[in-house]
């Protein structure tokens, strides 16, 4: 993983000084998933390392609309001379 990150920095022309390497290593040691952080940073094109965002919860789907009832209401409205809602 380190080789991938170093190659990424070289491709971005972001020199990795010994001090920068030490600061990045310290930062990675403090992260809960350093591999995910490096992969995320490379994928985003960043030269620094950042935690990936937490997965967002997908809300449960709402009730399915009753299409038969909706179209029946539209037909009834049209038959009575009114406009659909």
C-alpha positions in Angstrom: 0.0 0.0 0.0 2.9 2.4 0.8 4.3 1.8 -2.7 1.0 2.7 -4.3 0.7 5.9 -2.2 4.3 6.9 -3.0 3.7 6.3 -6.7 0.5 8.3 -6.5 2.3 11.3 -4.9 5.1 11.1 -7.5 2.5 11.1 -10.3 0.9 14.2 -8.7 4.4 15.8 -8.4 3.9 16.1 -4.7 7.4 15.5 -3.3 7.4 13.2 -0.2 9.9 14.7 2.1 11.1 12.8 5.2 9.1 15.2 7.4 5.9 14.8 5.3 6.4 11.0 5.4 6.6 11.1 9.2 3.6 13.3 9.5 1.5 11.1 7.2 2.7 7.9 9.0 1.7 9.5 12.4 -1.7 10.4 11.0 -2.3 6.9 9.5 -1.4 5.3 12.9 -4.1 7.3 14.5 -6.8 6.2 12.0 -9.1 3.3 12.6 -8.5 1.9 9.1 -5.3 3.3 7.6 -5.5 1.1 4.5 -9.0 2.4 3.7 -7.8 5.9 4.3 -4.9 5.5 1.8 -7.2 3.9 -0.8 -9.8 6.6 -0.4 -7.2 9.3 -0.7 -5.7 7.8 -3.8 -9.1 7.3 -5.4 -10.1 10.9 -4.7 -6.7 12.2 -6.2 -5.6 13.7 -2.9 -1.9 13.8 -1.8 -2.9 13.9 1.8 -4.5 11.0 3.7 -8.1 11.3 5.0 -10.6 9.0 6.6 -13.2 7.8 4.1 -16.7 9.1 5.0 -18.9 6.9 7.1 -21.4 5.0 5.1 -24.7 6.7 5.0 -27.8 4.9 6.2 -30.3 4.4 3.4 -33.8 5.2 4.7 -36.3 2.4 4.4 -38.6 2.6 1.5 -42.0 4.2 2.1 -45.2 2.4 1.4 -45.8 1.5 -2.3 -48.3 3.9 -3.9 -51.6 2.4 -4.8 -51.4 3.1 -8.6 -54.8 1.5 -9.2 -56.5 3.9 -6.8 -54.6 6.9 -8.2 -55.6 6.1 -11.8 -59.1 5.3 -10.8 -59.4 8.7 -9.2 -58.0 10.4 -12.3 -60.5 8.5 -14.5 -63.4 9.4 -12.3 -62.4 13.0 -12.3 -62.1 13.1 -16.1 -65.5 11.4 -16.5 -67.2 13.9 -14.2 -65.8 16.7 -16.4 -63.2 17.9 -13.9 -59.4 18.0 -14.3 -57.2 15.4 -12.6 -55.7 16.4 -9.3 
